[in-house]
Amino acid sequence: MFLDFRYHIVTLVAVFLALGIGIVIGTILLGNDAIVQQQREMTDRLAVHLQEIRAENQLVQARINVLENDITIQNKFEKQVLPALVSGKLTGKTIAIIETGNYRTPDQLLSTLEMAGAQVASITTISGNLNPAGSLAELPLSLDLMEDNTKSLAEQLALAVATGILTAAEQDLFAALAKLELVKSIGEHGVPLHAVIIVGGTAAIDHQLISYFLLKDISVFGVEETAVIHSHIESFQKFNISTVDNIETVPGQLALVFAIAGKHGHFGVKPTAQRLLPSLELPGESG
């Protein structure tokens, strides 16, 4: 918008200069008072128009200043009320986070989960489509991969990774995939889990992960940021798991905490969301 105003101002200045030159030339060469008068009237109209643009620009700038101040206040408000709203909601719950499709966990989400009393046991990052380049020579031979012809190699590896997160098995696979820069994991595997958060996604891989953990009676939650190129929320929803589509925001993190605490639903700001937030209990209410 500022560029538009600057463009108009620069254009008008150029017109003024052109008119000024035209007046001088017209006076010298033509000596025609009618032409000079017409150019002066046009110059006066342009001057009025320029003043109007300047006034509008000032109004827009004032409005932007108000909005920026509102955003600052809102951000401060959210940060101050978030601890009170999530405190103790996830006490005793152990969570694993799995990042797929080159998506990453927002830093603030980890702080929010900690404020809620949850323990994040591990964060596993699955890069790309989980297809090793070249042969399988660098993968452990004991995996017996490719025995299941109904699943692709990536799907079988995804299941093996899920098994390793839950049971601490397949650690040789983790090492091999880490060497191939396909998987990176920090934290502890083999810890009893209450929930898995998938920050995704890659459909084929996500589906294997979700199916595995649901089969093990572990709740799964699919989340993504607001400004993703392609949303995977609909893909998550096929499994009837709770979803959050604005996880980088305070409302999104608050929604996830309450979803993990038992408020099932689809939350966020995209068309796939049912509402921004689940119902929040007032102080003194059980839940």
C-alpha positions in Angstrom: 0.0 0.0 0.0 2.8 2.4 0.8 4.4 1.6 -2.5 1.1 2.6 -4.2 1.1 5.9 -2.5 4.8 6.5 -3.3 4.1 5.6 -6.9 1.3 8.1 -7.1 3.3 10.9 -5.5 6.3 10.3 -7.7 4.0 10.2 -10.7 2.3 13.5 -9.7 5.6 15.2 -9.2 6.7 14.0 -12.6 3.5 15.4 -14.0 4.1 18.7 -12.2 7.6 19.0 -13.7 6.3 18.1 -17.1 3.6 20.8 -16.8 6.0 23.3 -15.6 8.3 22.7 -18.5 5.3 22.8 -20.8 4.2 26.1 -19.4 7.6 27.6 -19.9 7.9 26.2 -23.4 4.3 27.2 -24.3 4.9 30.7 -23.1 8.2 31.2 -24.9 7.3 29.5 -28.2 3.6 30.1 -28.5 2.8 33.0 -26.4 -0.7 31.5 -26.1 -2.3 32.6 -22.8 -5.1 30.1 -23.2 -2.7 27.2 -23.3 -0.8 28.5 -20.3 -4.1 29.0 -18.3 -5.2 25.5 -19.1 -2.0 24.1 -17.9 -2.2 26.1 -14.7 -5.7 24.8 -14.0 -4.5 21.3 -14.6 -1.6 21.9 -12.2 -4.0 23.2 -9.6 -6.2 20.1 -9.9 -3.2 17.9 -9.6 -2.1 19.8 -6.5 -5.4 19.2 -4.8 -5.3 15.5 -5.8 -1.8 15.3 -4.3 -3.0 16.8 -1.0 -5.8 14.3 -0.9 -3.4 11.4 -1.4 -1.1 12.7 1.3 -4.1 13.0 3.7 -5.2 9.5 2.8 -1.7 8.2 3.4 -1.6 9.8 6.8 -4.9 8.1 7.7 -3.7 4.7 6.5 -0.5 5.1 8.5 -2.4 6.1 11.6 -4.6 3.0 11.2 -1.6 0.8 10.7 -0.1 2.2 13.9 -3.3 1.4 15.8 -3.4 -2.2 14.4 0.3 -2.8 15.2 -0.3 -1.6 18.8 -3.4 -3.9 19.0 -1.3 -6.8 17.8 1.4 -6.0 20.4 -1.2 -5.9 23.2 -2.8 -9.1 22.0 0.5 -10.9 21.9 1.3 -9.8 25.5 -2.2 -10.8 26.6 -1.9 -14.3 25.1 1.5 -14.9 26.7 0.3 -13.8 30.1 -2.9 -15.8 30.1 -1.6 -19.0 28.4 0.2 -20.4 31.5 -3.0 -20.0 33.6 -5.1 -21.7 31.0 -2.9 -24.7 30.4 -1.3 -25.2 33.8 -1.6 -28.8 35.0 -3.8 -29.8 32.0 -1.4 -32.5 30.9 0.3 -33.4 34.1 1.6 -37.0 34.0 1.3 -37.3 30.2 4.3 -38.4 28.2 4.3 -37.3 24.5 6.3 -38.1 21.4 6.6 -35.6 18.6 7.2 -36.8 15.0 7.9 -34.2 12.3 7.3 -35.3 8.7 7.5 -33.7 5.3 10.2 -31.2 6.3 7.9 -29.5 8.7 9.3 -28.5 12.1 7.9 -28.1 15.6 7.4 -24.4 16.6 9.7 -23.6 19.5 6.9 -22.1 21.6 4.9 -25.4 21.4 7.5 -27.2 23.5 7.3 -24.5 26.2 3.5 -24.7 26.1 3.5 -28.5 26.6 6.0 -28.1 29.4 3.8 -25.4 31.1 0.8 -27.8 30.8 2.8 -30.5 32.7 3.5 -32.8 29.9 6.9 -34.6 29.3 8.1 -34.7 25.7 10.0 -38.0 25.6 11.3 -37.7 22.0 11.3 -35.6 18.9 11.8 -37.5 15.7 12.3 -35.8 12.3 11.6 -37.8 9.2 13.0 -36.0 6.2 11.6 -36.2 2.7 9.7 -39.3 1.5 11.9 -41.8 3.5 13.1 -43.5 0.4 16.9 -44.3 0.6 18.8 -43.3 -2.5 20.4 -46.2 -4.3 20.3 -49.7 -2.8 19.4 -51.0 0.6 23.0 -52.0 1.4 23.3 -49.5 4.2 20.2 -50.7 6.0 20.4 -53.4 8.6 19.8 -56.8 6.9 17.9 -58.1 9.9 14.9 -55.9 9.1 13.7 -58.2 6.4 12.3 -55.2 4.5 10.2 -55.7 1.4 8.6 -58.9 2.7 5.3 -57.1 2.8 4.6 -56.4 -0.9 1.5 -54.4 0.0 3.6 -51.6 1.4 6.2 -49.4 -0.2 9.7 -49.3 1.3 8.9 -45.8 2.7 5.8 -47.2 4.4 7.7 -50.1 5.9 10.4 -47.9 7.2 7.8 -45.6 8.7 6.3 -48.5 10.6 9.8 -49.5 11.7 10.5 -46.0 13.0 7.2 -45.9 14.9 8.0 -49.3 16.5 11.4 -47.9 17.5 9.9 -44.9 19.1 7.5 -46.9 21.1 9.5 -50.0 22.0 13.2 -48.8 21.6 13.6 -51.6 19.1 15.1 -51.0 15.6 17.8 -48.7 16.9 20.2 -50.0 14.3 17.6 -48.8 11.7 17.6 -45.3 13.4 21.4 -45.2 13.1 21.3 -46.2 9.5 18.6 -43.8 8.5 20.4 -41.0 10.4 23.6 -41.8 8.5 21.5 -41.4 5.3 20.1 -38.1 6.7 16.6 -39.5 6.5 15.7 -39.6 10.2 16.9 -37.6 13.2 15.8 -38.2 16.7 16.5 -36.7 20.1 15.2 -37.9 23.4 14.3 -41.3 24.8 12.7 -44.2 23.0 10.8 -47.1 24.6 9.0 -44.8 27.1 5.3 -45.5 27.7 3.4 -42.9 25.7 0.0 -41.2 26.2 0.0 -39.3 23.0 1.9 -38.7 19.7 1.8 -35.4 17.9 2.5 -35.5 14.2 3.7 -32.2 12.7 3.2 -33.1 9.1 3.0 -34.2 6.6 3.7 -36.8 4.1 0.5 -38.7 3.5 1.9 -42.2 3.0 4.3 -41.9 6.0 1.8 -40.1 8.2 -0.9 -42.8 7.6 1.5 -45.6 8.7 2.5 -43.7 11.8 -1.1 -42.9 12.7 -2.4 -46.4 12.1 0.4 -47.9 14.2 -0.1 -45.8 17.2 -3.8 -45.9 17.2 -3.5 -49.7 17.0 -1.4 -49.5 20.2 -4.2 -47.4 21.8 -2.1 -44.3 21.9 -3.9 -41.0 21.0 -2.6 -39.2 17.9 -2.9 -35.5 17.1 -2.2 -34.0 13.6 -1.0 -30.4 13.5 0.4 -27.9 11.0 1.2 -24.2 10.8 -1.2 -21.7 9.2 0.9 -20.8 6.2 1.7 -24.2 4.7 1.8 -24.7 1.0 -0.4 -27.7 1.1 -2.6 -28.6 4.1 -2.7 -32.1 5.4 -5.5 -31.6 7.8 -8.1 -33.4 5.7 -5.7 -36.4 5.5 -5.4 -36.4 9.3 -9.1 -36.2 9.7 -9.7 -39.4 7.8 -8.4 -41.2 10.9 -10.9 -39.4 13.2 -8.0 -37.8 15.2 -8.0 -34.3 16.6 -6.3 -31.7 14.5 -5.0 -28.1 14.8 -4.1 -26.1 11.7 -2.5 -23.0 13.4 -0.1 -24.7 15.8 2.5 -21.8 15.6 0.0 -19.5 17.4 -1.0 -19.3 21.0 -4.7 -20.2 20.2 -3.4 -23.2 18.3 -1.2 -24.4 21.1 -4.0 -23.9 23.6 -6.4 -25.9 21.4 -3.8 -28.8 21.2 -3.4 -28.9 25.0 -7.1 -29.1 25.5 -7.4 -31.7 22.7 -4.8 -33.9 24.4 -6.6 -33.4 27.7 -9.7 -34.9 26.1 -11.5 -32.2 24.0 -11.7 -34.0 20.7 -12.2 -31.9 17.6 -10.7 -30.0 14.7 -9.4 -26.6 15.7 -7.9 -23.6 13.9 -8.6 -21.0 11.2 -8.9 -23.0 8.0 -12.1 -24.3 6.3 -11.3 -27.8 7.8 -11.6 -26.5 11.3 -14.8 -26.8 13.3 -14.0 -23.9 15.6 -11.0 -21.9 16.8 -10.9 -23.4 20.3 -12.5 -26.2 22.2 -14.8 -25.3 25.1 -12.7 -24.0 28.0 -13.6 -24.8 31.6 -14.0 -21.8 34.0 -12.0 -21.9 37.3 -13.5 -24.4 39.6 -15.1 -26.6 36.9 -13.9 -30.1 36.5 -12.6 -31.5 33.3 
